[in-house]
């Protein structure tokens, strides 16, 4: 780079290979054309030394002043240019630096001096330091919470927990765990005593891939622990502590709201059939998670028949009511309209709790055991899945959870996963919700409470 200055004198900056020399003339104001020619000659010499010259940086005031002085007829002595000590090419790596720092020191010439030489030192920057390679730490954290494949509502506080057996060499170090969701950093928390946890409400809707990675004072461990959860965008929640109004839940047949704060489908009475149906909500198709509590039992003649939580496609409430009125009692449990229970064509998904073995009267059950059944399209005989339960009919409250993820169905009973299987061609289409139940010669109470539906999960 060539820098030129004009302050009653002509200066030129020349790269010598190791330093940058700034040379100049005396302070005589009678600068002539020869001054200009000498300066340009120096610039040419510099260019031949492979020094990059930016002509835009030349002080145009220098040339203008020299020309003005010449036109005025001033006689001036030719400028004395300092000799160049070393004309060798600059080293390649010195020119490679992105930024050049100039530390310029100069000695001002007094009047009449033959010239001034300013020395400028060029500091060549070293290449950028490469990031430290990842560390092989030899251990990684293990996920403790949430449970794998858990499903939450959007905005819920999700507790993330990990544990690790830390090697003795790192036990005293300050270790951190970095938490990520779909590749984005959520936070970093200390790993103390081999444990670290984070409570977050920032998980996005849909399938979320979680990662936990240990960070040491020396760098980040290459080992990564992965986990997955599902976040649903919509939530329906009903606790039935107060009597539902007809603007939200309507009743059909023998169903009623109990003052204890739950829905009862039949009461402990023979030959009853009843239902509650939601006239507000419409469950989105796709993945969903349904949670509720049930209590059945206390009946006569060994107890019967059972009840079901149902989701059916019905564009209007009148169509939903038509399905409920068409459904048969007994083994059809108040939802059966197809197969042995009728010839109506519907799109539906049913979770039934069956306490009586039907043997083609009219439908067929898979065994004599009380069971949870997964049924579709209003057919009470076609058990896609079923889980025998010995304590179904004890009239105690039990927690039920059913997840539908694609074609896979998971069934939990009192927090324990009882079943996880794929139902071929399953297409959960959501729809409107209703609960139904029936009795016959044998009876039971059929109670349901604390309904939560998580949907819109994709």
C-alpha positions in Angstrom: 0.0 0.0 0.0 1.4 3.4 -0.9 0.4 6.4 1.2 1.3 10.0 0.0 1.0 13.2 1.9 1.4 16.9 1.0 2.3 19.4 3.6 4.5 21.9 1.8 6.5 18.9 0.8 6.1 15.7 -1.2 6.1 12.3 0.6 6.0 8.8 -0.7 5.5 5.6 1.2 7.5 2.6 -0.2 7.4 -1.1 0.8 11.0 -2.4 1.2 10.1 -6.0 2.0 10.4 -5.7 5.8 9.4 -2.1 6.6 7.4 0.6 5.0 9.6 3.7 4.3 8.0 7.2 4.0 10.4 9.6 2.3 10.1 13.3 1.6 11.7 16.4 0.4 12.6 19.6 2.2 9.9 22.0 3.2 10.7 24.3 0.4 7.4 25.5 -1.1 8.8 25.8 -4.6 7.9 22.2 -5.5 8.3 21.6 -9.3 7.0 19.3 -11.9 10.0 17.2 -11.2 8.6 16.5 -7.8 5.5 15.0 -9.3 7.4 13.0 -11.8 9.7 11.6 -9.1 6.7 10.6 -7.0 5.1 8.8 -9.9 8.4 7.1 -10.7 8.5 5.8 -7.1 5.0 4.5 -7.4 5.9 2.6 -10.6 8.9 1.1 -8.9 6.7 0.0 -6.0 4.2 -1.6 -8.4 7.1 -3.6 -10.0 7.9 -5.0 -6.5 4.4 -6.6 -6.5 3.2 -4.2 -3.9 -0.6 -3.6 -4.2 -1.2 0.1 -4.8 -4.6 1.6 -4.5 -4.5 4.6 -6.7 -7.7 5.9 -5.2 -5.8 6.6 -2.0 -3.2 8.9 -3.6 -3.7 12.4 -2.3 -5.0 14.3 -5.3 -4.2 17.5 -3.4 -0.5 16.6 -3.9 -0.7 16.6 -7.7 -2.9 19.7 -7.8 -0.5 21.7 -5.7 2.5 20.6 -7.8 0.7 21.7 -11.0 -0.4 25.0 -9.5 3.2 25.7 -8.4 4.5 24.9 -11.8 2.0 27.2 -13.6 3.0 30.0 -11.4 6.5 29.9 -12.7 8.2 29.1 -9.4 11.7 27.8 -9.6 12.3 25.0 -7.2 15.0 22.6 -6.4 14.5 19.0 -7.3 13.4 16.9 -4.4 15.8 14.5 -2.9 14.3 11.0 -2.5 15.7 8.8 0.2 17.4 5.7 -1.1 15.6 2.4 -0.9 17.6 0.0 1.3 16.0 -3.3 0.2 14.0 -3.7 -3.0 13.2 -7.5 -2.6 9.7 -8.7 -2.9 7.6 -8.8 0.4 7.0 -12.3 1.8 3.6 -13.8 0.7 2.4 -14.5 4.1 2.8 -10.9 5.1 0.4 -9.8 2.5 -2.2 -12.5 3.4 -3.4 -10.8 6.5 -7.0 -9.5 6.5 -6.1 -6.5 8.7 -2.9 -4.4 8.8 -2.0 -2.3 11.8 0.2 0.6 11.1 2.4 1.9 13.9 3.9 5.1 12.4 6.6 7.1 14.1 8.1 10.1 12.4 10.6 12.8 13.0 9.5 16.2 11.7 12.2 17.9 9.6 13.2 21.4 10.6 13.3 24.1 7.9 16.1 23.6 5.4 16.5 19.9 6.1 17.2 17.8 3.0 14.5 15.3 3.8 12.6 13.3 6.3 12.3 9.5 6.5 9.4 8.0 8.4 9.4 4.3 9.2 6.1 2.4 9.3 6.0 -1.1 10.8 3.5 -3.5 9.3 2.0 -6.1 11.7 0.9 -9.2 9.8 -2.0 -10.9 11.5 -1.8 -14.7 12.0 -4.6 -16.9 10.5 -7.8 -17.3 12.6 -7.5 -20.0 15.3 -9.4 -23.2 14.5 -12.1 -24.2 17.0 -11.1 -27.0 19.4 -12.0 -30.4 18.3 -14.9 -32.2 20.1 -13.9 -34.2 23.1 -14.3 -38.0 23.6 -15.5 -37.8 27.2 -16.3 -41.5 27.4 -19.7 -41.0 29.0 -23.1 -39.4 28.3 -26.2 -38.6 30.2 -29.2 -40.9 30.4 -32.8 -39.6 30.0 -34.9 -40.1 33.1 -37.8 -37.8 32.2 -40.1 -37.4 30.4 -41.0 -40.9 29.6 -40.1 -41.8 26.0 -42.8 -40.9 23.5 -44.7 -38.9 26.1 -47.4 -36.5 24.8 -48.0 -33.0 26.2 -50.1 -29.9 25.4 -48.5 -26.9 23.9 -47.4 -24.5 26.7 -47.3 -27.2 29.3 -44.3 -27.2 31.6 -42.2 -30.2 30.6 -39.7 -31.5 33.1 -36.5 -32.7 31.5 -34.2 -34.9 33.7 -30.9 -36.7 33.0 -28.4 -38.7 34.9 -24.8 -39.7 34.3 -22.0 -41.7 35.8 -19.2 -39.1 35.7 -15.6 -40.4 35.3 -13.3 -39.8 38.3 -11.1 -37.5 36.3 -14.0 -35.1 35.7 -15.8 -35.4 39.0 -14.4 -32.2 40.4 -14.9 -30.3 37.1 -17.6 -27.7 36.4 -19.8 -29.7 34.1 -22.9 -28.4 32.2 -25.7 -30.0 30.2 -26.8 -28.3 27.1 -30.5 -29.0 26.2 -31.7 -28.8 22.6 -35.1 -29.2 20.9 -35.1 -29.9 17.1 -31.5 -28.6 17.1 -32.2 -25.3 18.8 -30.6 -24.6 22.2 -33.1 -24.4 25.1 -30.7 -23.8 28.0 -27.7 -25.0 29.9 -27.9 -26.3 33.4 -25.2 -27.7 35.9 -24.5 -31.4 36.1 -24.2 -31.8 39.8 -23.8 -35.2 41.5 -24.4 -36.8 38.1 -27.9 -35.2 37.7 -29.2 -32.2 35.8 -32.8 -31.1 35.0 -34.7 -28.3 33.2 -38.3 -27.2 33.3 -39.4 -25.7 30.0 -42.5 -24.4 28.3 -40.7 -23.7 25.0 -41.2 -27.0 23.2 -42.8 -26.5 19.8 -45.9 -28.3 18.4 -45.4 -31.7 16.8 -42.8 -34.4 17.1 -39.9 -32.9 19.1 -36.4 -34.4 19.0 -34.6 -33.7 22.3 -30.9 -33.8 22.8 -28.7 -33.5 25.9 -24.9 -33.0 25.7 -22.3 -32.5 28.3 -20.0 -29.4 28.3 -16.6 -29.5 30.2 -14.1 -26.7 30.9 -12.0 -28.2 28.0 -14.8 -28.3 25.5 -18.0 -30.1 24.5 -18.3 -33.9 24.6 -19.1 -35.6 21.3 -21.5 -37.9 23.1 -25.2 -36.9 22.6 -28.2 -38.4 24.3 -31.5 -38.3 22.3 -35.1 -38.5 23.3 -38.5 -37.7 21.7 -41.8 -36.3 22.8 -45.0 -35.1 21.1 -46.5 -31.6 21.7 -50.2 -31.2 20.8 -51.5 -27.8 19.8 -55.1 -28.2 21.2 -56.6 -29.4 24.4 -60.1 -30.3 25.6 -60.5 -30.6 29.4 -63.6 -31.4 31.4 -63.7 -32.2 35.1 -67.5 -32.4 35.5 -67.4 -31.0 39.0 -70.6 -29.1 38.2 -73.5 -30.2 36.1 -72.8 -29.6 32.4 -75.2 -27.4 30.5 -76.9 -28.5 27.3 -74.8 -25.8 25.5 -71.7 -28.0 26.0 -72.7 -31.6 26.9 -76.1 -33.0 26.2 -77.6 -36.3 27.6 -79.4 -39.1 25.8 -81.5 -41.8 27.3 -80.8 -42.9 30.8 -77.5 -41.0 31.3 -77.2 -38.4 34.1 -74.8 -36.2 35.9 -74.1 -37.5 39.5 -73.7 -35.0 42.3 -70.4 -36.6 43.2 -69.0 -34.8 40.1 -69.0 -37.4 37.3 -71.0 -38.7 34.4 -73.1 -41.8 34.8 -74.3 -43.7 31.7 -76.9 -46.1 33.2 -77.1 -46.3 36.9 -77.2 -49.8 38.5 -80.5 -50.7 36.8 -81.4 -53.4 34.2 -81.9 -52.7 30.6 -80.7 -49.2 30.5 -78.9 -47.2 27.7 -77.5 -43.7 27.9 -75.0 -41.3 26.5 -73.4 -37.9 27.0 -72.2 -36.0 23.8 -70.1 -32.9 23.3 -71.8 -30.3 21.1 -68.9 -27.8 21.1 -65.6 -29.5 20.3 -64.5 -31.3 17.2 -61.3 -33.3 17.6 -58.7 -32.8 14.8 -57.6 -35.8 12.8 -54.1 -37.2 13.3 -52.2 -38.0 16.5 -54.1 -37.6 19.8 -53.9 -38.6 23.4 -57.1 -39.2 25.5 -57.0 -39.4 29.3 -59.9 -39.9 31.7 -61.0 -41.8 34.8 -63.6 -44.6 35.0 -65.3 -46.6 37.7 -67.6 -49.6 37.0 -69.0 -52.4 39.0 -71.4 -52.8 42.0 -74.0 -54.5 39.8 -76.1 -57.7 40.0 -75.9 -61.0 38.1 -72.1 -60.8 37.6 -72.3 -57.3 36.2 -72.8 -56.0 32.7 -72.6 -54.7 30.0 -70.0 -52.0 29.7 -69.4 -48.6 28.1 -67.2 -46.7 25.7 -65.6 -43.4 24.8 -66.2 -42.7 21.2 -65.0 -40.4 18.4 -67.0 -40.3 15.2 -67.1 -38.1 12.1 -70.3 -36.2 12.1 -70.4 -32.8 10.3 -73.4 -31.7 12.3 -74.9 -32.3 15.7 -78.0 -33.8 14.2 -75.9 -36.4 12.4 -74.2 -37.2 15.7 -77.6 -37.6 17.4 -78.7 -39.9 14.7 -75.7 -42.2 15.3 -76.4 -42.3 19.1 -80.1 -43.0 18.6 -79.4 -45.8 16.1 -76.8 -47.5 18.3 -78.0 -50.7 20.1 -77.8 -51.6 23.8 -76.6 -54.8 25.4 -73.3 -56.0 23.9 -73.3 -53.1 21.4 -72.7 -50.8 24.4 -74.6 -47.9 23.0 -72.2 -47.2 20.2 -72.5 -50.2 17.9 -74.2 -49.4 14.6 -72.4 -51.6 12.2 -71.5 -55.3 11.8 -73.6 -57.4 14.1 -75.0 -54.3 15.7 -76.5 -52.7 12.5 -75.8 -51.6 8.9 -74.9 -47.9 9.4 -71.6 -46.8 7.8 -69.6 -44.4 9.9 -66.0 -43.4 10.5 -65.3 -43.9 14.2 -62.8 -44.8 16.9 -64.0 -46.4 20.1 -62.4 -47.3 23.4 -64.7 -49.8 25.1 -64.7 -51.3 28.7 -66.5 -54.6 28.4 -67.6 -56.5 31.5 -69.8 -59.2 29.8 -68.8 -61.9 27.3 -71.2 -61.8 24.4 -71.5 -64.9 22.3 -73.2 -63.7 19.1 -75.9 -62.0 21.1 -75.7 -60.1 18.8 -71.9 -59.5 18.8 -68.9 -61.7 19.6 -66.3 -60.9 22.3 -62.8 -62.3 22.0 -62.7 -63.9 25.5 -64.6 -64.3 28.8 -62.3 -61.8 30.5 -63.3 -58.2 31.3 -61.3 -56.1 28.9 -60.4 -52.8 27.2 -61.1 -53.0 23.5 -60.0 -50.8 20.6 -62.8 -50.8 17.9 -63.4 -48.8 14.7 -66.4 -47.7 12.6 -69.2 -48.6 15.0 -68.5 -52.4 14.9 -68.6 -53.8 18.5 -67.5 -57.3 17.4 -64.3 -56.3 15.5 -61.7 -56.0 18.2 -58.6 -54.4 16.6 -56.9 -54.7 20.0 -57.9 -55.8 23.5 -56.4 -56.0 26.9 -57.8 -58.3 29.6 -58.1 -56.5 33.0 -58.8 -58.4 36.2 -59.7 -55.3 38.3 -61.9 -53.5 35.7 -65.1 -54.2 37.6 -64.1 -53.2 41.2 -66.0 -49.9 41.2 -62.8 -48.1 42.1 -61.5 -45.1 40.1 -58.9 -46.0 37.5 -56.8 -43.8 35.3 -57.1 -44.6 31.6 -54.9 -43.2 28.8 -55.1 -44.1 25.1 -52.6 -42.6 22.6 -53.0 -42.8 18.8 -49.7 -42.0 17.0 -50.1 -42.8 13.3 -51.2 -46.4 13.2 -49.8 -47.2 16.6 -52.1 -47.4 19.7 -50.9 -47.3 23.3 -53.1 -48.2 26.2 -52.3 -47.3 29.8 -54.1 -48.5 32.9 -53.3 -46.7 36.1 -50.1 -45.3 34.6 -48.9 -48.7 33.4 -48.6 -49.3 29.7 -50.7 -52.4 29.0 -50.6 -52.4 25.2 -48.7 -50.9 22.3 -49.4 -52.2 18.9 -49.9 -51.2 15.3 -53.4 -51.3 13.9 -52.9 -51.8 10.1 -54.7 -49.1 8.0 -55.8 -47.2 11.2 -56.7 -43.7 10.3 -57.7 -41.7 13.3 -60.0 -39.0 11.9 -61.0 -37.4 15.1 -64.5 -36.0 15.1 -67.1 -35.5 17.8 -67.0 -37.0 21.2 -69.6 -39.1 23.0 -69.7 -41.5 25.9 -72.2 -44.4 25.9 -73.1 -47.4 28.0 -75.8 -50.0 28.5 -77.0 -52.8 30.9 -79.2 -55.8 30.3 -80.2 -58.6 32.6 -77.0 -58.0 34.5 -76.1 -54.4 35.7 -73.2 -52.2 36.8 -72.6 -48.5 37.4 -70.8 -46.9 34.5 -69.0 -43.7 35.6 -66.6 -41.4 33.7 -64.7 -38.3 35.0 -61.8 -35.9 34.3 -61.7 -36.1 30.5 -58.7 -34.6 28.7 -58.2 -34.8 25.0 -54.9 -33.6 23.5 -55.1 -33.2 19.7 -53.7 -31.2 16.8 -50.3 -32.9 17.5 -48.9 -32.5 13.9 
